Amino acid sequence: MPQFGIELSVLSLRNWRAATSSTPDEKAIPRVEQVQLPRTARFDTGGIALAVLVVAWEGAMRHTYAAFAGTLVLLGWPAGARADSISIVHDFRFMAVLASVQDGNVSDRHTDNSQPPGDSMRSAVAATTGTSSASAVATLVSSISDPAHLSGRGTATGQASINHFGDFSASPTFAVDFHLTEPHSFTFASTFTTSAHQMMPPGPPNVRAGANWQASLTSGFLTWFNRFDTGPATVTATGALPIGDFHLFLDSGATGTAFRAATLDAASGFDFTFDLTPMPGGTPSPTPEPASMILFATGVLGAVGIRHRQSQRDTPPSDDSSRAS
């Protein structure tokens, strides 16, 4: 169900009773109170509209002002309270870093993959023993607050100065699952950067530094794009997405390993945007729009008010009212 905040105007039953019991000379107009509902509350549009109709119907049987007041209540429903056609189902933003060195029988190793998903993430580790050292850093600054416009920038860097053995790795990952209740077109654009260097004295080539990146959009066994490379690149993609669940994934990595004396470093990164736009003529959401409910409710309430007013005119005055006159 859609999740949204709403400010709903409702009739106070206490004030309503006071209004209907007032004398004919008084302006017995029911007072409207404002009730602030929590933003995290979940509502079914049809259910709430039906509940308001029931309350207004009952009030109409007691006073002709109910038709007017009930209509005002329904019109107080915000026109924008339509179910979101895009929702983030799972947030898998993640990062992992490692740094490890060993000189003879002495070693030092550190990892960090405990960062919870967030809009600003950073992990860093360092290892040192003797004259050997290694470090790794991963960062990810991204936004999923507006599911129709996702964006993110991730970086991975690592370096090491090794005498005997050492390695490092860094990897920021942007990954989300999202659901569409209407067909949308998408536009994806990203730049990817990579670099890697290694220096070592003559000897066996037991040293390697590298950088890579990956980007994909999938739904089950279907793939809209899936790219993997070790060099810098600019990637763009467009297409149409039907109703369903989708997985957007971006990752960059920097790694280095040395089994002998060497100095090495590596870096990679991505900077992307992913935009979704409803497709004209797409299948509408099954959730009824409040505007339609308002039109239906207004007609019903108007009919109730007219019927009640006519019944009051046709009803002869009671004995109490005759004696009072």
N, C-alpha and C positions, 0 to 999 in steps of 0.2 A: 504494500500500500504506500501511497505517497506520504512523504513526511514534510510538513511545513508548519510555520507559525501562523496564527490567525487571531484577530481581535473581533469577537462576535458580540453583537448587540442583542440582548435577550430581555424579555419583559419580566419584571419582578412580580411574582405572584402576590406578594404582600401588597404592593401598591396597586395591583390590578383589582384585588378585592376591595380595597379602599375606594377606588375610583367607581366601581360598579355600585357601591352602596351609598354614594353621595346623593344629595338632593338634586332635583332637576335644575335648580338655580345655579349650582356649582359647575365649574368646568371639569367634568369628570374625564379628563384625558390621562390615560395611563402613562406613567413615567418610564423612560427607557434607561436601563443601567448598562454600564460597560463592564465586561468581564474579560480579563486578559488570560488567555489560555496559554499553556507552556508551548515553547517552540518545538519541543521534541514530541508533542502529542501526535498521534496518528488518527486520521479521520477517514471515514468512507463518505464521499460526497453525497451519494444517494441516501445513505442512512441518516445523515444529519438533516438533509433537506426534508426527508419524510418525518423526522421527529418534530421539526419546526412546524410542518403542516398540521400535525396532530394537535400540537399545543394551540396553534392559531384557530383551528377548527373548534376546539373545545371552548376557547375564549369567545368565538363568534356566536356561539349559542347563548352566551351570557350578556354580550354587549355589542352593539354595532360598530364600535371603534376597533374591535378585534381585527376585522378585515384590513383596515388601514394600517394598524400597528403591526400586524403580522407581515404585511407586504413590506413595510419599512425594515423589519428584521431580516427578511430574505434579501432585500436590496443591499443590506449592510455587508453581505457576504462578498469578499473581494473578488473582482472579476478575474484576477490573476491566479486564483487558487486552483489551478489546473495541475493534474498529475504531471510530474516531471517525466519527460520522455527519455532521459538519460540518467542513470544512477550508477555510482561506484559500488560494486558488490564486495570486492576484496582489495585491500591495500597491501602489496607485497614489496614496497620499497625497502631496500636492504643494502648493506655494505659489509665487506669482509677485508681484513688486512692481516698480514703475517710478516714477521721479521725473525730470522734465525741465523746464528753464527756459531762456529765451533773452531777452537784452536786446541789441537791435541785432544786431551780428555776433558777440557772445559768447554761448556756450551751455554748458550743463552737463547731462549726462544719465547716469543710473545705473539699472541693472536687476539683479535677482537672482532666479534660478529654479533655483539649484543645490542647494537643500536636499534631502538624501536622505530617503526615508520614515522616519518615527520617531514615537514616542509624544509627544514634545514638540518642536515645530518653531516657528521664528520667523525671519522675514526682514524687514529694514528697510533703506531707502535714503533718501538726501537729496541734493538738488541746489540749488546756490546760484550766482548770478552777479549782481553789482551789488546792487540792492535787492530782487531777486526770489528767491524760495525755494519749494521744494516738497518734500514728504516722503510716504512711504508705509510702512505697517507691516502685516504679516500674521502671525497666530499660529494654531496648531492644537495642541490637547492632546487626544489620543484614545487609545483602547485597542482592540487586536484580539487580545490574548493569549488571551481566551476567545471563540472564534468564535460561541458561542451568545448572548453578551451584548456587543454592540458599542456604543461610545459615543464622543462627541467634542464638543468645543466650539471653534469657529473664530471669529476676529474679523478684520475688515479696516477700516483707517482710513487716511485721507489728507487732506492740507491743502496749500494753496498761497496765496502772496501774490505776485501777478503784476503787472508793469508792461507787458510787451510780449506774451510768450507763455509758457505753461507747462501741464503736465498731470501727473497722477498716476493710479496704479491699484494696487490691492491685492486679492489673491484667495487665500484658503486653500481647499483642496479635499480632501475626504475621499472616497476611492474605493477599493473593494476588489472583487475577484471571489471568490466562494466557491462551494463544491461541496457538494451534499447527496446522501447515499447512502440517505436515508430521507425520506419526506414530513414536513414541519414546518409548523406554524403560526407566523406572525410578528406582532409588535406593534411599530409604529414610532410614536415621539412626538418632536416637535421644536418649539422656539420659534425664531422668526426676528425679528431686529430690523434696522431701517434708519433712516437719517437723512441729510439732505443740505441744505446751505445755501450760498447764494452772494450776494455783495454786490458792487455795481459802480456807478460813476457813470452818469448818463444817457448813452445812446449805443446803438449796435447790440448786440443780444442775443447776442454771440458768446461766451457763458460758460455752461457747463453742469456741474453736479455731480449725481451720482446714486448710488444704491445698489440692489442686487438680490440675490436668492438663488434657489437651485434645489435640489430634492430628487427623486430618482427611484429606483425599483427595477425592473429589467428583466431579461429573459432572451431574448436574440435579438430577435425582433420582438414578443415579449409584454411587456406593461407592467402592473405591479401598482399603481404610482402614479407620477405625474410632475407636479410643481408648480413653477411659476416665478412670481415676483412682485417688485414693487418696494416693497411696504409691509410693515409688521410683521404677523406671523401666527403662529398655533399650528396645527400640522398633526399629525393622528393617522391611522394606517391599520392595518388588520388584514387577515389573509387566510391562505390555505393555499398552500404551495409544494410542488410535486412533486419527485421526484428530478431533479437536473440542475445546471446552472451558472447563477449569477445575478450581477448587477452592482448594487452599492449605491453611490449617488453623492450627495454634498452639496457645495454650493459657495456662497460669498457673495462679493460684490464691491463695492468702493468706487472710484468713478472721478470725475475732474474735469478739465475742459479750459477754458482761457481764451485767447482771441486778442486780448485787450486788458487794460487795468488792471482787476484784480478780486481779491477775496478769497473763497476757497471751501473747503469741507470736506465730507467724506462718511464714513459709517461703516455697517457691516453686520455681522451675525454669526448664528451658529446654535448651538444646544445640543440634542443629540439622543441618544436611546437606541434600539437596535434589538435585540429579543430573539427568539430562535428556540426553539421547544418541539416535541419529537417528537410526532407525532399518534398517538393510540391506534389500534391496528390497522393502522398503516402498514406498507408493504412492508419486511421486514427486510433488513439488509445481507447481501450474498452471502457475506461473510466468516464462516466457521464460528465459533461461540462456543466459547471454551476449556472451558466447563463441559460441553458435549456431548462434546468430545474426552476430557475427564477421565473421564466415565462410561464411554465406550467403552474407554479404555485400562485402567481399573481392572478391568473384566470380563475383558479379554484376559489381563492379567497374573495375575489370580486363577486363570483356567483353566490357564495355563502352570504356575503354581506347584503346583497340585493334580496335574496330569499328571506333572510331574517328580518329586514326592514319591512318587506311586504307582509310577513306574518304578524309583525307588531301592529301594522295599520288595520289588519283584518280582525284582530283580537279585541272584543269589547272590553271597556274598563271594568275593573273589579269592584266589588261592593265597598272595599276600603277606600278606593279612590273616589267613588261616588259620594260617600259620606264626607270625605275630606273637602269635596267641592261644595 
